[in-house]
Amino acid sequence: MLNPIHLRTLQECVRTGSFAEAGRALGYTASAVSQQMALLERAVGAPLFERSARSARCTALASRLSERSRDALGALQSLEREVRAMVSGEEGSLRLAGFATANARILPGVLAAVIEQRPHAELQLDEGEPDEVVDSVLDGVLDAAVVFEYDLDPRQWPTDLRVDEVVCEPLRLVLPGTHRLAGAGEVPLQELADEPWICTRRDTAGSRSLIRLAATSGFVPRITFRSNDYSVIRDLVARGMGVAMLPGLALGSGSVRVTRIAGRQPQRRVRTLYRKENTNPLLPIALDCLQRAGSELAVLWGPAAAGHQPEPHRRDQPVEMQTSPPVGRADLRWHGTNAGSSEDGPLGRTERS
């Protein structure tokens, strides 16, 4: 294989017509240039110069080789620049996934902040519940995934993954605006023992958490409606069809009253999972943006919501929280898969129990 350094030296020899002049242009001695050209002739298998005591004249082969190598060396230089940009994180790709409410409330601002710092990076966002995305992180299909875990329904994450806590969402009671307790700052859960409840499907962590929390207050909740779409739950509550317990990211807005649960303050923890050995230079930037986004939410929800802060990452730009994905960029991709099959998806089924 031809040595690109020797080809670059050959180009200068052809341009200047002199080993000494080529050496001065490239920072070599004339002797070093002569040695490089001898090695190149050996690789080519034919002489490239007609040497005499006073000069070394380029052959037709040398001129042709010099001309044809320009495109190859240009492509190699372009590749070197691209590799340097990828190593520094100026270019490259980052693949993330999150659950539905994180994708609506957290990830858009995080993605925008990463793009602000690395305008030429390509970002991809997918959607799925924790059980749907963990394997993709382990297999390297995703660089990181934003997941959740209820304190009342703990789970164990694979030991091969690092787990950073982003924020702790408070679980809040959601009541109709006309409810007798709608104006209370906090409500003992047992006060709602006889109310119809609205929650997520039976096989979800949210449903199990409600049942376990109610058990500590001495009752079994009478669940009349189930949906994995939090907007459906809020709408049913607003219409006086029952009460609900929702995590902070799902509270949204509308004609419902949100109040604290008296006594124990249950939480849902938002966490980021990623491989310990992942060397993607864009990942630390995204992790840092996630931590700052979590800190902003913690201010809204109170000190108890502050997540564990991992070792600090680079902090260059503030995170602007957005409620929808940024648009207008060809390199920012929004994917959605299996969105309606789980607790935090935008589509859920409603059933009577």
Secondary structure in CASP SS format (residue, H / E / C, confidence):
PFRMAT SS
TARGET T0000
AUTHOR 0000-0000-0000
METHOD secondary structure of the structure
MODEL  1
M C 1.00
L C 1.00
N C 1.00
P H 1.00
I H 1.00
H H 1.00
L H 1.00
R H 1.00
T H 1.00
L H 1.00
Q H 1.00
E H 1.00
C H 1.00
V H 1.00
R H 1.00
T H 1.00
G C 1.00
S C 1.00
F H 1.00
A H 1.00
E H 1.00
A H 1.00
G H 1.00
R H 1.00
A H 1.00
L H 1.00
G C 1.00
Y C 1.00
T C 1.00
A H 1.00
S H 1.00
A H 1.00
V H 1.00
S H 1.00
Q H 1.00
Q H 1.00
M H 1.00
A H 1.00
L H 1.00
L H 1.00
E H 1.00
R H 1.00
A H 1.00
V H 1.00
G C 1.00
A C 1.00
P C 1.00
L C 1.00
F E 1.00
E E 1.00
R E 1.00
S C 1.00
A C 1.00
R C 1.00
S C 1.00
A E 1.00
R E 1.00
C E 1.00
T C 1.00
A H 1.00
L H 1.00
A H 1.00
S H 1.00
R H 1.00
L H 1.00
S H 1.00
E H 1.00
R H 1.00
S H 1.00
R H 1.00
D H 1.00
A H 1.00
L H 1.00
G H 1.00
A H 1.00
L H 1.00
Q H 1.00
S H 1.00
L H 1.00
E H 1.00
R H 1.00
E H 1.00
V H 1.00
R H 1.00
A H 1.00
M H 1.00
V H 1.00
S H 1.00
G C 1.00
E C 1.00
E C 1.00
G C 1.00
S E 1.00
L E 1.00
R E 1.00
L E 1.00
A E 1.00
G E 1.00
F C 1.00
A H 1.00
T H 1.00
A H 1.00
N H 1.00
A H 1.00
R H 1.00
I C 1.00
L H 1.00
P H 1.00
G H 1.00
V H 1.00
L H 1.00
A H 1.00
A H 1.00
V H 1.00
I H 1.00
E H 1.00
Q H 1.00
R C 1.00
P C 1.00
H C 1.00
A C 1.00
E E 1.00
L E 1.00
Q E 1.00
L E 1.00
D E 1.00
E E 1.00
G C 1.00
E C 1.00
P H 1.00
D H 1.00
E H 1.00
V H 1.00
V H 1.00
D H 1.00
S H 1.00
V H 1.00
L H 1.00
D C 1.00
G C 1.00
V C 1.00
L C 1.00
D C 1.00
A E 1.00
A E 1.00
V E 1.00
V E 1.00
F E 1.00
E E 1.00
Y E 1.00
D C 1.00
L C 1.00
D E 1.00
P C 1.00
R C 1.00
Q C 1.00
W C 1.00
P C 1.00
T C 1.00
D C 1.00
L E 1.00
R E 1.00
V E 1.00
D E 1.00
E E 1.00
V E 1.00
V E 1.00
C E 1.00
E E 1.00
P E 1.00
L E 1.00
R E 1.00
L E 1.00
V E 1.00
L E 1.00
P E 1.00
G C 1.00
T C 1.00
H C 1.00
R C 1.00
L C 1.00
A C 1.00
G C 1.00
A C 1.00
G C 1.00
E E 1.00
V E 1.00
P C 1.00
L H 1.00
Q H 1.00
E H 1.00
L H 1.00
A C 1.00
D C 1.00
E C 1.00
P E 1.00
W E 1.00
I E 1.00
C E 1.00
T C 1.00
R C 1.00
R C 1.00
D C 1.00
T C 1.00
A H 1.00
G H 1.00
S H 1.00
R H 1.00
S H 1.00
L H 1.00
I H 1.00
R H 1.00
L H 1.00
A H 1.00
A H 1.00
T H 1.00
S C 1.00
G C 1.00
F C 1.00
V C 1.00
P C 1.00
R E 1.00
I E 1.00
T E 1.00
F E 1.00
R E 1.00
S C 1.00
N C 1.00
D C 1.00
Y H 1.00
S H 1.00
V H 1.00
I H 1.00
R H 1.00
D H 1.00
L H 1.00
V H 1.00
A H 1.00
R C 1.00
G C 1.00
M C 1.00
G C 1.00
V E 1.00
A E 1.00
M E 1.00
L E 1.00
P E 1.00
G H 1.00
L H 1.00
A H 1.00
L C 1.00
G C 1.00
S C 1.00
G C 1.00
S C 1.00
V E 1.00
R E 1.00
V E 1.00
T E 1.00
R E 1.00
I E 1.00
A C 1.00
G C 1.00
R C 1.00
Q C 1.00
P C 1.00
Q E 1.00
R E 1.00
R E 1.00
V E 1.00
R E 1.00
T E 1.00
L E 1.00
Y E 1.00
R E 1.00
K C 1.00
E C 1.00
N C 1.00
T C 1.00
N C 1.00
P C 1.00
L H 1.00
L H 1.00
P H 1.00
I H 1.00
A H 1.00
L H 1.00
D H 1.00
C H 1.00
L H 1.00
Q H 1.00
R H 1.00
A H 1.00
G H 1.00
S H 1.00
E H 1.00
L H 1.00
A H 1.00
V H 1.00
L H 1.00
W H 1.00
G C 1.00
P H 1.00
A H 1.00
A H 1.00
A E 1.00
G C 1.00
H C 1.00
Q C 1.00
P C 1.00
E C 1.00
P C 1.00
H C 1.00
R C 1.00
R C 1.00
D C 1.00
Q C 1.00
P C 1.00
V C 1.00
E C 1.00
M C 1.00
Q C 1.00
T C 1.00
S C 1.00
P C 1.00
P C 1.00
V C 1.00
G C 1.00
R C 1.00
A C 1.00
D C 1.00
L E 1.00
R E 1.00
W E 1.00
H C 1.00
G C 1.00
T C 1.00
N C 1.00
A C 1.00
G C 1.00
S C 1.00
S C 1.00
E C 1.00
D C 1.00
G C 1.00
P C 1.00
L C 1.00
G C 1.00
R C 1.00
T C 1.00
E E 1.00
R C 1.00
S C 1.00
END
